[in-house]
Each structure stands twice: as C-alpha cells, then as structure tokens.
C-alpha cells in the first residue's frame, strides 16, 4: 500500500522490495525519456509510490540516475567481458559474444541509446560503469583481457588462419555490429521500411550474418 503523501520521509521504513521497485520503475522511465527528460513524479507513478517516498530513498533525481546507471552496468557487460577474456577459440568467442549481445539487447532495445546518452552527458560515468560491472577499476583488468585476446590473435596469424588485427579494434568492431541496429532502431525502421516484427526478424538473421561477416573479415 502506498503511504499518504502527507507523511514525511522520517516516518518511512526502508524496504528492499520498495527500493528495487523504484529502481526498476526509474529504469523504465529513464530508458523512455532519458535522464534529462525524466520527471520524479512520473517515476513515482510508475513505481506506485508517492514522491516523498521516492525522495526518502534516493534524495534527488541525480542520485536515482546514478543508482539506475550502476544497476544497468552490473547487468549489461560482465558476461560479455568474461567471454572476451576467456580461453575459448576465437571462432566460438565471436559466436558467443554476438548471440549474447543480440539476445540481451532484444529484451531491452532502448538500452544502447540510454547508455550512450548518459556517457555523453556525464563522461565521468564511464569509470562508474566499468567499476559497477566488475567491482574493480578498469585499469586493473583491461591489460590482462587485451593481452589474452592479443595472444589468441597472434596464434591465429602465426597459423596462417587469421589476418593481424589490434585487439582493441577486434572488440570495438564486434560489439558495434551488435549494438548499432538497436542504437538507431527508429531510423533503420524508417529507412528500411520495417515494422516491429520486421525488425525482430532482422535481428534474428543477424545472429548468423554478423558471425559469418566478422569471421570472414578475420580470415587471412
């Protein structure tokens, strides 16, 4: 039951379920409106609480925005980073990354636009993003991940099965091919004359198209 708006924050008791409900509601509103366009009243309405309770838990829209962004970060990339940092063969690694990215983004297609917008408006959140994902500073984990990928690429080049490519370009190229259609979904649907079901079918096709395209580009 939602407490009366006449109650002051001091009489509220913190509750984990309520806090998570507010975070989930804010997540949906921020994805729809962007952080700048979101209003605390809309978030309160979405969560089924009053505005006083919203401020009791998060004090301000900025704090709520930071909490949502960190929650998104924790859900978004840890499995992806683990895949890139794994010892599975390059071909399997590419396939797994593509399938994971497309599956995840299909469930939350507004996510890339939200993350990109947040990072442009608040560049300092890039560090928050990585730290929230991994629990450690990016500077402490990036070198080992890059070096592992560099070693795998070098082995492929030495075997004559792969052309040289910097691991940084490998990562950016692969992730970009997955994210781009979702980041520009409205434009793509307009330009290509797609309906929602057409876009869904297009993304399903990319599960094989992106893998084949990327692996072909890697071959010597």
MOHU-V403683 format. One record per residue. N is the residue number from 1. RES is the residue in one letter. SS is DSSP state (@ for helix, = for strand, . for the rest). BURIAL is 1 if it has 16 or more other ideal C-beta (glycine too) atoms within 10 Angstrom, else 0. Layout:
n=(N N)
res=(RES RES)
ss=(SS SS)
burial=(BURIAL BURIAL)
This chain:
n=(1 2 3 4 5 6 7 8 9 10 11 12 13 14 15 16 17 18 19 20 21 22 23 24 25 26 27 28 29 30 31 32 33 34 35 36 37 38 39 40 41 42 43 44 45 46 47 48 49 50 51 52 53 54 55 56 57 58 59 60 61 62 63 64 65 66 67 68 69 70 71 72 73 74 75 76 77 78 79 80 81 82 83 84 85 86 87 88 89 90 91 92 93 94 95 96 97 98 99 100 101 102 103 104 105 106 107 108 109 110 111 112 113 114 115 116 117 118 119 120 121 122 123 124 125 126 127 128 129 130 131 132 133 134 135 136 137 138 139 140 141 142 143 144 145 146 147 148 149 150 151 152 153 154 155 156 157 158 159 160 161 162 163 164 165 166 167 168 169 170 171 172 173 174 175 176 177 178 179 180 181 182 183 184 185 186 187 188 189 190 191 192 193 194 195 196 197 198 199 200 201 202 203 204 205 206 207 208 209 210 211 212 213 214 215 216 217 218 219 220)
res=(X X X X X X X X X X X X X X X X X X X X X X X X X X X X X X X X X X X X X X X X X X X X X X X X X X X X X X X X X X X X X X X X X X X X X X X X X X X X X X X X X X X X X X X X X X X X X X X X X X X X X X X X X X X X X X X X X X X X X X X X X X X X X X X X X X X X X X X X X X X X X X X X X X X X X X X X X X X X X X X X X X X X X X X X X X X X X X X X X X X X X X X X X X X X X X X X X X X X X X X X X X X X X X X X X X X X X X X X X X X X)
ss=(. . . . . . . . @ @ @ . . . . @ @ @ @ @ @ @ @ @ @ @ @ @ @ @ @ @ @ @ @ @ @ . . @ @ @ @ @ @ @ @ . . . @ @ @ @ @ @ @ @ . . @ @ @ @ @ @ @ @ @ @ @ @ @ @ @ @ . @ @ @ @ @ @ @ . . . . . @ @ @ @ @ @ @ @ @ @ @ @ @ @ @ @ @ @ . . . @ @ @ @ @ @ @ @ @ @ @ . . . @ @ @ @ @ @ @ @ @ @ . . . @ @ @ @ @ @ @ @ @ @ @ @ @ @ @ @ @ @ @ @ @ @ . . = . . . . @ @ @ @ @ @ @ @ @ @ @ @ @ @ @ @ @ . @ @ @ @ @ @ @ . . . . @ @ @ @ @ @ @ @ @ @ @ @ @ @ @ @ @ @ @ @ @ @ @ = .)
burial=(0 0 1 0 0 0 0 0 0 0 0 0 0 0 0 0 0 1 1 0 1 1 1 0 1 1 1 1 1 1 1 0 0 0 1 0 0 1 0 1 0 1 1 1 0 1 1 0 1 1 0 1 1 1 1 1 1 1 0 0 1 0 0 1 1 1 1 1 1 1 1 1 1 0 0 1 1 0 0 1 1 0 1 1 1 0 0 0 0 1 0 0 1 1 1 1 1 1 1 1 1 1 0 1 1 0 0 1 1 1 1 1 1 1 1 0 1 1 0 0 0 1 0 0 1 0 0 1 1 1 0 1 1 1 0 0 0 1 0 0 1 0 0 0 1 1 0 0 1 0 0 1 1 0 0 1 0 0 0 0 0 1 0 0 1 0 1 0 0 1 1 0 0 1 1 0 1 1 1 0 1 1 1 0 1 0 0 0 1 0 0 0 0 0 0 0 0 0 1 0 0 1 1 0 0 1 1 0 0 1 1 0 0 1 0 0 0 1 0 0)
